[in-house]
Amino acid sequence: MNDGRFAFRQLPMNPSFTTMAVLTVALLFVGPAFAELAVHRVEIVPRALESHVPEVTAQGRFLAPQAISAVDVSADGKFITVGTMAFSHDANVWQFGPEGAVIARRYFPPWAPMQVATLSGGRAMAVGLAYSRVTSPDPTVWFGSTEELFAPTLNDELAEADSSDGQLARLRPGAGDWRRGWFASLLGELFVRGPDWVFKPPRRLLDDKGQRHELRFERKNQLPTSRAMRMAVSGDGQRIAFGWTGLAQNLPGVPAHAEAASVWQVNPNQKLWTAPPTVGAPPTLPNPATDFPEMAKDFRLAADALVPGHVATAVALNHDGPRVAVGEYGVWCWVRSKPAIGKWNPPIHTLNFLPRQRGRLRVFDGNGKELFREMLPEDGMFEVGFGRGADEVWCWPSAWFARGMAGAAWLPVDRPANTLYRVELGSGEARAFAFPDAVADCALSPADGRAVVSCWDGRIYLLEKAGKLSATLDAGGPARLAWSNDGSFAVAGAADGHLLRVERSGKLGWSHLIPVTEPPALTQPPAEVVAGLPIFQGGRIPRGEHAYVGDIWIVKTGNKGVMIDAGGTSGSSITQARLRAIGIDQVTHVLHTHSHGDHAGGAYLWRAMGARIVAPKPAAFALTWVMPMLTDYGIYPPRPVDMPLPLVRVGDETDFEVSGLRFHALFVPGHSFDLTIYTTELSGKRIAFTGDLGFENQDILHRCWGDAEKAREVVQVIRNKLLPWRPDVVFTGHGVRTNGTGFLTQLVRQTEQSLGLPASPD
């Protein structure tokens, strides 16, 4: 019976498996009903007493210097490509031969490769990085000829940003309280590769000779021009499956995507079929705006529209494309259709929140006929894949690219995430293989359907097609996985920087620790920014991404440091080297002047090392809930505010102490929801850190995005509360002013003139 209730059914014992209780789920569907899915549980290894997965907000952990974040084996098996989390002083993309010899390496800016690929023959490759090199937040893809990409000088023309509708290829899965349960930030593929081509939406195709082609309607060679949430290719490279994020209603400027999935043929490029969504509205979403009633009076905290929708969080094809599997969920699209403040209208307008729920597995034949539709056996997000056969689908827990949160490259989306399912389409049954800790990754051999599984217990497990455990290896930590096309070997790239080749038999072929280059030695310690003040520059990284346009001010107090702002990620190792050179062993706190990416983006990395983030209470709305909608400069992961200051209305003030330093905080929102000025006294001087309050050529009205009402309020606060204190030195978010009071006085006068107000007295 399919009456919308959970149903439970006990299966008879199977002597070949250790079988436990069986859960069957049946829910109402749109369309025909299918048989209930029965699950046999198989314990691969007894469950560990304690998981090695860190809490996403864990501190005191940091990335290994060459933590591996992506692996790929070319279709001809001759090139192993590896992406690592190395910072800008070291190589973050490596190319190895099948026997482990290094072929090439280099640093691809800005940081955090999540995808790498080399095409057959080794003449073309692609690298997808999570971060942006410019103000626009969209990730970066480098693709072209291998010779050019590994040339001594990297040609900027080989880089391209993700398309603007990439916002529909990002997910924020979570559950529970909005401050604690929604830190995951999942990114869909930036490109998809076949054996001899790479497709980078919306219109770029790279061939195996390294030539880039523009796909155009006039040439009748287009592939989808919108960004899919997920993309996958058949083993023979002849078909691509696209999984879409779609809204239940049309909104201006936001693609609706009525289909859940579509399948296209490659060469010639043409759409073969589409499948409609079947999910309903997802579980209820938190409403953080209700926690800031005072702020909500002056700022638009609520969504302009909160629209239910559907999302295909996973897609897969079997080797030659006659089977397509899709994992489908309900999603809430949190839409901002108007400027955030004044005329400020940052490019991200949609955040896609996926409340924890039970997804749906759907399987189609090569013509789009639906063969199977059933709820997954447990809540949470799952990847899907085929082995060599077409009648079994493997489902394993999803991971998200954590970009250094909790010192990890990747983290599980859900907990405990320790069960891998093999669904038999004909019988409507599944085997649930329970591992001792969370599954980090899984890869299926295209040759014989074997599964290689990386687990957070640090081991790699090789399962035969029937699910029998045939071998285990110690990888030293969680790893990213990929098989060779002929199934003769798999590669595992571990979080500690080890790269392993695992033979088909399960034996270790070789293991190499990717070499580490230390940051270049400083010829002399960094000088004080202003002589006599223990304040140093931590940013302005040479050749760093544009997020480093914002300053990182470091106040030294003994062997500890307090940061004011922390934009940028790629130069973290350079900043650490500067700290060591001036005798700072630990950054204890990061004070946020505001939540824009060039001032707050990289702070989560310092938090992972142990620093506490200090900001006004409302900053959590931008940093934790709508990250990265209001930041620009990069798709940064959400992070908590560890010391929320009691500031909610313009002009609010408070005092606090960190690492023996006393600060006064003055709340002046307008440039952002959370702009805050910090003042302190150092070496007998009065110091103010003003962030982006204003500059000589951009007064407060300009920095409030033309919102005159907010600018008037801020000017009044500066005139009445900051200027009477008469700061000696002002450290803005973009440079220092040693004539502090004079600078602020002129800034107020200039703004009053712009607002048509009477000039304030000297």
C-alpha positions in Angstrom: 0.0 0.0 0.0 1.3 3.5 -0.9 -0.6 5.7 1.6 2.1 8.3 2.4 3.1 6.7 5.7 6.4 5.1 6.6 6.1 1.3 6.3 8.3 -1.3 8.0 8.9 -4.8 6.8 11.2 -7.6 8.1 13.1 -9.6 5.5 14.1 -13.2 6.0 17.7 -13.8 6.9 20.1 -14.3 4.0 23.0 -16.6 5.0 25.5 -14.6 2.9 24.9 -11.4 4.8 24.8 -10.2 8.4 21.3 -8.9 8.2 19.6 -6.5 10.6 16.3 -4.8 10.7 14.8 -3.6 7.4 13.3 -0.2 6.7 10.9 0.4 3.8 9.7 3.8 2.9 6.7 4.6 0.9 5.5 8.1 0.1 2.9 9.6 -2.2 4.3 10.3 -5.7 3.4 12.4 -8.6 2.9 9.8 -11.3 2.8 6.0 -11.0 3.7 4.2 -7.8 6.6 1.8 -7.6 7.4 -1.1 -5.3 8.7 -0.4 -1.8 12.4 -0.6 -1.3 13.6 -3.2 1.1 17.0 -2.9 2.7 19.4 -5.6 4.0 22.0 -4.2 6.3 25.6 -5.5 6.1 28.3 -4.6 8.5 31.6 -4.3 6.6 33.6 -3.5 9.7 32.3 -2.8 13.3 31.5 0.8 13.8 34.2 2.9 15.5 33.5 4.1 19.0 34.3 7.6 18.0 34.1 9.3 14.6 37.2 11.0 13.2 35.0 13.6 11.4 35.5 17.0 13.0 32.6 19.3 13.8 32.4 21.8 11.0 33.1 24.6 13.5 36.0 22.7 15.1 39.1 24.8 15.9 42.8 24.1 16.4 42.9 22.2 13.0 44.4 23.3 9.8 44.9 22.0 6.3 48.0 19.9 5.5 50.3 21.9 3.2 49.5 19.7 0.2 46.1 18.4 1.3 44.6 16.7 -1.8 41.2 18.1 -2.9 40.7 16.6 -6.4 42.0 13.6 -8.4 41.5 12.5 -12.0 42.7 9.7 -14.2 42.7 10.4 -18.0 40.7 8.1 -20.1 43.8 6.5 -21.6 45.2 5.9 -18.1 48.5 7.8 -18.8 47.9 10.9 -16.7 47.0 11.3 -13.0 46.0 14.9 -12.2 45.8 16.1 -8.7 44.5 19.3 -7.1 45.7 20.4 -3.6 44.9 23.0 -1.1 48.5 24.5 -1.3 48.6 28.3 -0.9 50.0 30.7 -3.5 53.7 30.1 -2.8 53.5 26.4 -3.8 52.1 24.3 -6.7 48.4 23.3 -6.2 48.0 21.2 -9.4 50.2 18.2 -10.2 50.4 15.8 -13.1 51.8 12.4 -12.5 52.4 9.4 -14.7 50.7 6.1 -13.9 53.9 4.9 -12.2 53.9 7.9 -9.9 56.6 10.1 -11.6 55.9 13.8 -11.6 55.2 15.2 -15.1 54.3 18.8 -14.3 53.2 21.1 -11.6 52.2 24.7 -11.0 50.2 27.1 -9.0 46.8 28.0 -10.5 45.3 31.1 -8.9 43.4 31.9 -6.9 43.0 28.9 -4.5 41.1 25.7 -3.7 40.9 23.4 -6.8 37.8 21.3 -6.6 38.0 19.7 -10.0 41.0 18.7 -12.3 41.1 16.8 -15.6 43.5 15.8 -18.2 42.2 14.5 -21.6 43.5 11.5 -23.4 46.9 12.1 -24.9 47.7 14.7 -22.3 47.5 17.7 -24.6 44.6 19.4 -22.9 43.4 19.9 -19.3 41.1 21.8 -17.1 41.2 23.1 -13.5 38.2 24.3 -11.5 38.8 26.4 -8.4 36.2 27.4 -5.8 37.3 31.0 -5.5 37.3 34.1 -7.7 40.3 36.2 -8.7 38.2 39.4 -9.0 35.4 41.3 -7.2 32.6 39.1 -8.7 32.3 36.0 -6.5 32.1 33.4 -9.2 34.6 30.5 -9.2 37.4 30.2 -11.7 38.1 27.6 -14.4 41.4 27.3 -16.2 41.3 25.2 -19.4 43.3 24.9 -22.6 46.4 23.2 -23.9 48.6 21.6 -21.3 51.6 23.2 -22.8 50.2 26.7 -22.3 48.8 25.9 -18.8 52.2 24.7 -17.6 54.2 27.4 -19.4 56.4 29.5 -17.2 54.0 32.4 -17.5 50.3 31.6 -17.1 48.1 33.3 -19.8 45.2 35.0 -18.2 43.1 34.4 -21.3 42.9 30.7 -20.4 40.8 31.5 -17.3 37.1 32.0 -17.3 34.7 32.7 -14.4 31.7 30.5 -13.7 28.6 31.8 -15.4 26.3 34.2 -13.4 23.6 31.6 -13.1 26.1 29.4 -11.3 24.1 30.5 -8.2 21.7 27.7 -9.1 24.5 25.2 -8.9 25.1 25.8 -5.2 23.3 24.3 -2.2 23.1 25.1 1.5 22.0 21.8 3.1 21.2 21.8 6.8 18.8 21.3 9.6 17.9 22.8 13.0 18.9 26.2 14.3 20.2 28.6 11.7 23.2 29.5 13.7 24.5 26.0 14.1 23.0 23.6 11.6 23.6 25.2 8.2 27.3 25.5 7.6 27.6 23.2 4.6 28.0 25.0 1.3 28.0 22.6 -1.6 29.2 23.5 -5.1 28.2 21.7 -8.2 30.6 20.8 -11.0 32.2 23.8 -12.8 32.8 21.6 -15.9 32.3 18.1 -17.1 34.7 16.0 -19.1 34.5 13.1 -21.5 37.5 11.0 -22.7 38.5 13.6 -25.3 36.6 16.8 -24.4 35.7 19.2 -21.6 32.4 21.2 -21.5 32.5 24.4 -19.5 29.0 26.0 -19.4 27.6 27.9 -20.9 29.4 27.8 -24.3 32.9 26.4 -24.2 34.1 23.1 -25.4 37.8 22.0 -25.1 39.0 19.3 -27.4 41.9 16.8 -26.8 44.3 19.0 -28.9 43.9 21.8 -26.4 41.7 23.9 -28.7 38.7 25.9 -27.2 35.5 26.1 -29.2 32.6 28.4 -28.7 29.2 26.6 -29.0 26.7 28.8 -30.8 23.1 28.5 -31.7 23.9 29.6 -35.3 26.3 26.6 -35.6 23.7 24.2 -34.2 26.3 22.8 -31.8 25.0 24.1 -28.5 24.8 22.3 -25.2 22.7 23.7 -22.3 23.5 27.4 -21.9 22.2 27.5 -18.3 24.2 26.1 -15.3 23.1 22.8 -14.0 23.4 21.8 -10.4 25.1 18.6 -11.3 26.6 17.2 -14.5 27.8 13.7 -15.4 29.0 11.9 -18.6 28.7 8.4 -19.8 31.9 6.4 -19.9 32.1 6.5 -23.7 31.7 10.3 -23.7 28.6 10.2 -25.9 26.0 11.5 -23.5 25.8 14.1 -20.7 23.2 14.2 -18.0 22.3 17.5 -16.3 20.5 17.7 -13.0 18.7 21.0 -12.4 17.6 23.4 -9.7 14.2 24.7 -10.5 11.6 26.9 -8.9 7.9 26.1 -8.5 7.1 29.6 -10.0 8.7 32.0 -12.4 10.6 34.9 -11.0 12.1 37.8 -13.0 15.8 37.1 -13.7 15.9 33.6 -12.2 15.7 30.6 -14.6 12.8 28.4 -13.8 14.1 25.0 -15.1 10.9 23.1 -15.2 12.8 19.8 -15.7 14.5 17.8 -13.0 17.0 16.3 -15.4 17.9 16.3 -19.1 20.2 14.2 -21.2 22.1 15.4 -24.2 24.0 13.7 -27.0 27.5 14.8 -27.7 28.9 15.2 -31.3 26.4 16.0 -32.7 25.1 18.0 -29.7 21.4 17.7 -29.2 18.9 17.2 -26.5 17.6 13.7 -26.2 15.0 13.9 -23.4 14.0 15.6 -20.2 12.3 14.4 -17.0 9.9 16.5 -14.9 10.4 16.8 -11.1 8.3 14.7 -8.7 9.1 16.2 -5.3 6.9 18.5 -3.3 7.6 21.3 -0.9 10.6 20.6 1.4 10.5 20.9 5.2 10.2 24.3 6.8 13.1 26.7 6.7 14.3 28.8 9.7 13.6 32.6 9.5 16.6 34.4 11.0 15.1 37.8 10.3 12.8 37.4 13.3 15.9 37.3 15.6 16.8 40.9 14.6 13.6 42.9 14.9 15.5 46.2 15.4 17.7 45.7 12.4 14.7 44.6 10.3 13.2 48.1 10.8 16.0 49.7 8.8 17.4 46.9 6.6 15.7 44.3 4.3 16.6 41.1 6.1 13.7 39.0 4.9 13.7 37.3 1.5 11.9 39.1 -1.3 10.5 35.7 -2.2 10.9 32.3 -0.6 10.0 29.8 -3.3 9.8 26.0 -3.1 11.5 24.1 -5.8 13.3 20.9 -6.8 17.0 20.0 -7.2 18.8 17.1 -8.6 21.7 16.8 -6.2 23.2 13.8 -8.0 23.2 12.4 -11.6 25.0 9.5 -13.1 25.0 7.5 -16.4 26.3 4.0 -17.0 29.1 3.3 -19.4 27.2 3.8 -22.7 24.3 5.8 -21.5 21.2 3.5 -21.5 20.6 4.1 -17.8 20.5 7.4 -16.0 20.2 7.8 -12.2 19.0 10.9 -10.4 18.9 11.9 -6.8 16.0 14.4 -6.3 15.1 16.6 -3.4 12.9 19.5 -2.4 14.6 22.9 -2.0 13.8 26.4 -0.8 15.1 29.2 -3.0 15.7 32.3 -0.9 15.5 35.1 -3.4 16.6 38.7 -3.2 15.2 40.5 -6.2 16.0 44.1 -5.2 19.2 45.9 -4.1 20.4 45.0 -0.7 21.2 48.6 0.5 20.6 51.7 -1.6 21.9 51.0 -5.1 24.1 48.1 -3.9 22.9 45.0 -5.8 25.5 42.2 -5.5 25.3 39.5 -8.2 24.1 36.6 -6.1 20.3 36.8 -5.9 19.4 33.2 -5.0 20.4 30.9 -2.2 19.2 27.3 -2.4 18.5 25.9 1.0 18.0 22.1 1.3 16.5 21.1 4.6 17.5 17.6 5.7 15.0 15.2 4.2 14.7 11.9 2.5 15.6 12.2 -1.2 14.2 10.2 -4.1 16.1 7.9 -6.4 14.9 7.8 -10.0 16.3 5.7 -12.8 15.5 6.1 -16.5 16.3 4.2 -19.7 18.1 5.7 -22.7 14.9 7.1 -24.1 13.8 8.8 -20.9 11.3 6.2 -19.7 11.2 6.1 -15.9 12.1 2.6 -14.7 12.4 3.1 -11.0 11.3 5.7 -8.5 11.7 5.2 -4.7 12.6 7.2 -1.6 16.2 6.6 -0.4 16.4 4.5 2.7 17.5 7.3 5.0 17.5 11.1 5.4 20.4 13.1 4.0 22.1 13.7 0.7 23.5 10.9 -1.4 25.6 10.6 -4.6 24.6 8.0 -7.2 26.5 5.9 -9.6 26.6 2.8 -11.8 29.2 0.1 -12.0 29.6 -1.7 -15.2 26.0 -3.0 -15.2 22.8 -1.1 -15.8 20.6 -2.8 -13.2 22.2 -1.7 -10.0 22.7 1.8 -8.6 25.1 2.6 -5.8 24.2 5.4 -3.4 26.7 6.9 -0.9 26.7 9.9 1.4 27.5 13.2 -0.2 30.4 15.4 0.8 30.9 19.1 0.4 34.0 21.0 -0.5 34.7 22.6 2.9 37.6 24.8 1.7 39.5 24.5 4.9 36.6 24.7 7.4 37.7 22.6 10.5 41.0 22.1 8.7 39.4 19.9 6.1 39.2 20.0 2.3 36.0 18.0 2.3 33.4 17.1 4.9 30.3 14.9 5.0 27.1 16.8 4.4 25.3 14.7 7.0 26.0 12.5 10.0 26.7 9.7 10.6 27.1 9.2 6.8 28.6 5.7 7.2 26.3 3.6 5.0 26.7 2.8 1.3 23.6 1.4 -0.5 23.5 -0.8 -3.6 20.0 -0.7 -5.0 18.9 -3.6 -7.2 16.4 -2.2 -9.7 14.8 -5.5 -10.6 14.0 -6.8 -7.2 13.4 -3.4 -5.4 15.8 -4.4 -2.7 19.0 -2.8 -1.5 22.1 -3.9 0.4 23.3 -1.4 3.0 27.0 -1.6 3.7 27.9 -0.1 7.0 31.4 1.3 7.5 33.2 2.0 10.8 33.1 5.8 10.2 31.7 8.3 7.7 32.2 7.7 4.0 34.6 10.3 2.6 34.3 9.3 -1.1 33.4 6.4 -3.3 34.4 5.5 -6.9 33.0 2.7 -9.1 35.1 0.8 -11.6 33.8 1.4 -15.1 35.2 -2.0 -16.0 33.7 -4.4 -13.5 31.7 -2.4 -11.0 34.0 -2.7 -8.1 33.6 0.0 -5.5 36.6 1.7 -3.8 35.5 3.5 -0.7 37.4 6.0 1.4 36.4 6.2 5.1 37.1 8.8 7.8 38.8 6.0 9.8 41.7 6.6 7.4 41.3 3.4 5.4 40.3 2.5 1.9 38.0 -0.4 1.3 37.7 -2.3 -1.9 34.3 -4.1 -2.5 33.7 -6.6 -5.2 30.5 -6.0 -7.3 28.5 -8.3 -5.1 29.6 -6.2 -2.1 32.2 -8.6 -0.6 35.1 -6.9 1.0 38.2 -7.9 -0.8 40.9 -5.6 0.5 41.7 -2.7 2.9 44.5 -0.2 2.8 45.6 2.5 5.2 45.5 5.9 3.5 46.3 7.9 6.6 43.0 9.9 6.4 40.0 10.6 4.2 40.7 10.6 0.5 39.4 11.6 -2.9 39.1 8.7 -5.4 39.1 7.9 -9.1 39.4 4.8 -11.2 41.3 4.3 -14.5 38.9 3.8 -17.4 40.0 0.1 -17.8 39.6 -0.6 -14.1 43.2 -1.7 -13.7 43.9 0.7 -10.9 42.4 3.4 -8.7 44.0 6.5 -7.2 43.4 8.0 -3.8 44.4 11.5 -2.8 44.5 11.8 1.0 44.0 14.8 3.2 47.5 14.6 4.5 49.0 14.9 1.0 49.7 11.3 0.2 48.8 10.0 -3.3 48.2 6.3 -3.6 47.8 3.9 -6.5 45.6 1.0 -5.7 45.7 -2.0 -8.0 42.6 -3.8 -9.1 43.5 -6.6 -6.7 43.5 -4.2 -3.8 47.3 -4.2 -3.4 49.1 -0.9 -3.0 50.9 0.0 -6.2 52.8 3.0 -4.8 52.3 5.8 -2.3 54.0 9.2 -2.6 53.8 12.2 -0.3 53.4 15.3 -2.5 56.5 17.4 -1.8 56.0 20.7 0.1 57.7 24.0 -0.6 58.0 26.4 2.3 57.1 30.1 1.8 60.0 32.2 0.7 62.1 33.5 3.5 61.7 37.1 4.5 64.8 39.2 4.1 63.8 41.2 7.1 60.8 41.3 9.5 57.8 43.4 8.4 58.0 46.9 9.6 55.3 48.6 11.7 52.8 50.3 9.4 53.1 53.5 11.5 56.4 53.8 13.4 55.9 53.3 17.1 52.6 51.5 16.8 52.6 47.6 17.1 50.3 47.3 14.0 51.5 45.3 11.0 50.2 44.6 7.5 49.0 41.0 7.1 47.4 41.4 3.6 48.3 43.0 0.4 49.7 39.7 -0.8 51.7 40.0 -4.1 49.7 38.5 -7.0 46.9 37.6 -4.6 43.2 37.6 -5.6 41.3 40.8 -5.5 39.9 40.1 -2.1 43.4 41.2 -0.8 42.5 44.7 -1.9 41.2 45.0 1.7 43.8 45.4 4.4 44.5 42.9 7.2 45.7 44.9 10.2 47.5 42.8 12.9 47.9 44.2 16.4 50.8 42.6 18.2 50.5 42.0 21.9 53.3 39.9 23.3 53.6 36.7 21.2 49.9 36.9 20.2 48.1 38.9 17.6 44.7 40.3 17.1 43.5 40.8 13.5 41.2 43.5 12.2 39.7 42.0 9.1 40.9 39.0 7.1 40.1 39.1 3.4 41.6 36.7 0.9 42.6 33.0 1.2 45.3 32.2 -1.3 48.1 34.0 0.7 47.4 32.6 4.1 50.8 31.0 4.3 52.5 34.3 3.4 50.6 36.0 6.2 51.6 33.2 8.6 55.2 33.7 7.6 55.0 37.5 8.4 53.5 36.7 11.8 56.3 34.3 12.7 58.9 36.9 11.6 57.5 39.4 14.1 57.2 36.9 16.9 53.5 36.2 16.8 52.7 32.5 17.6 48.9 32.7 17.6 46.2 34.9 16.3 43.6 34.9 19.0 40.8 37.0 17.5 39.6 38.4 14.2 37.6 41.6 14.6 35.3 42.2 11.6 34.7 45.7 10.6 32.1 44.3 8.1 31.2 41.1 6.3 32.3 41.9 2.7 34.6 39.4 1.2 37.7 41.7 1.0 37.5 42.1 4.7 35.9 38.9 6.1 36.3 36.2 3.4 39.4 34.4 4.7 38.6 34.8 8.4 37.2 31.2 8.6 40.8 29.9 7.9 42.1 31.8 10.9 39.2 30.6 12.9 40.1 27.0 12.0 43.6 27.7 13.5 42.0 28.8 16.7 41.1 32.5 16.4 37.7 33.7 17.6 35.6 35.9 15.3 34.4 39.1 16.9 31.5 41.0 15.3 28.2 42.6 16.1 25.3 40.3 16.5 23.7 41.1 13.2 26.9 40.1 11.4 25.8 36.5 11.8 23.0 37.1 9.4 25.5 37.8 6.6 28.3 35.5 7.7 26.3 32.5 8.8 22.9 32.6 7.0 23.1 34.4 3.7 26.8 33.8 3.0 27.9 34.4 0.3 25.0 36.6 -1.0 26.2 39.8 0.6 30.0 39.4 0.4 31.3 39.4 -3.2 34.9 38.3 -3.9 34.3 34.6 -3.5 31.9 31.8 -2.6 33.0 31.6 1.0 31.6 29.0 3.4 29.4 30.2 6.3 31.0 30.5 9.7 29.8 31.4 13.2 30.4 34.6 15.1 32.1 33.5 18.3 31.9 36.8 20.2 28.6 38.6 19.1 28.7 42.1 20.4 25.5 43.7 21.6 25.1 46.1 18.8 21.8 46.2 16.8 21.0 49.9 16.0 23.1 52.6 14.5 25.0 54.4 17.2 25.1 51.4 19.6 28.3 51.1 21.5 30.1 48.5 23.7 33.5 47.8 25.3 35.3 44.5 25.3 38.7 43.0 25.8 40.7 40.5 23.8 44.2 39.2 24.5 44.7 42.0 27.0 43.7 44.8 24.6 40.7 47.0 25.3 38.5 48.0 22.4 35.4 50.2 22.0 33.0 49.2 19.3 30.7 51.7 17.6 28.0 50.4 15.3 27.5 52.3 12.0 25.6 50.0 9.5 25.0 51.5 6.1 27.9 50.3 3.9 26.9 46.8 5.0 24.4 45.4 7.5 27.1 45.3 10.1 29.8 48.0 9.7 31.5 48.6 13.0 34.3 50.9 14.1 36.8 49.7 16.6 38.9 52.1 18.7 41.7 51.5 21.1 44.8 53.2 22.6 48.3 51.9 21.7 51.6 53.4 22.6 49.9 56.6 23.8 48.0 57.0 20.5 44.3 56.9 19.9 43.6 54.4 17.1 40.4 53.9 15.1 39.8 51.0 12.7 37.0 52.3 10.4 36.7 49.6 7.7 34.9 51.0 4.6 33.3 54.0 6.4 34.6 56.4 3.7 37.6 57.7 1.9 38.8 61.0 0.4 37.2 60.2 -3.0 34.2 58.3 -1.6 32.3 59.9 1.2 29.9 58.2 3.6 26.9 58.7 1.3 28.8 57.0 -1.5 29.8 54.1 0.8 26.2 53.8 1.9 25.4 53.1 -1.7 23.5 56.4 -2.1 21.1 55.7 0.7 20.8 59.2 2.1 18.8 58.2 5.2 21.4 55.7 6.4 24.2 58.1 5.5 22.6 60.9 7.7 22.4 58.5 10.6 26.0 57.4 10.2 27.3 61.0 9.8 25.6 62.0 13.0 27.2 59.1 14.9 30.7 60.0 13.6 30.2 63.6 14.4 28.8 63.1 17.9 30.6 60.0 19.1 33.8 59.4 17.2 35.2 62.9 16.4 35.0 64.1 20.0 37.4 61.3 20.9 39.9 62.8 18.4 41.7 59.7 16.9 45.3 60.2 16.1 45.6 57.5 13.5 42.8 56.0 11.4 43.3 52.5 9.8 40.7 52.3 7.1 39.8 49.1 5.2 42.1 50.3 2.4 45.0 52.2 3.8 46.1 54.2 6.9 45.6 57.9 7.6 48.1 59.4 10.1 46.1 62.6 10.3 43.2 60.7 11.9 41.0 63.5 13.2 41.6 65.7 10.2 40.7 62.9 7.9 37.5 62.1 9.7 36.6 65.8 9.9 37.0 66.3 6.2 35.0 63.0 5.5 32.1 64.3 7.6 32.1 67.7 5.9 32.3 66.2 2.5 29.3 63.9 3.3 27.3 66.7 4.8 27.8 68.7 1.6 26.7 65.7 -0.5 23.6 65.4 1.7 22.8 69.1 1.6 23.2 69.4 5.3 24.6 72.4 7.2 28.3 72.1 7.7 29.2 71.0 11.2 31.4 73.3 13.3 35.1 72.7 13.7 
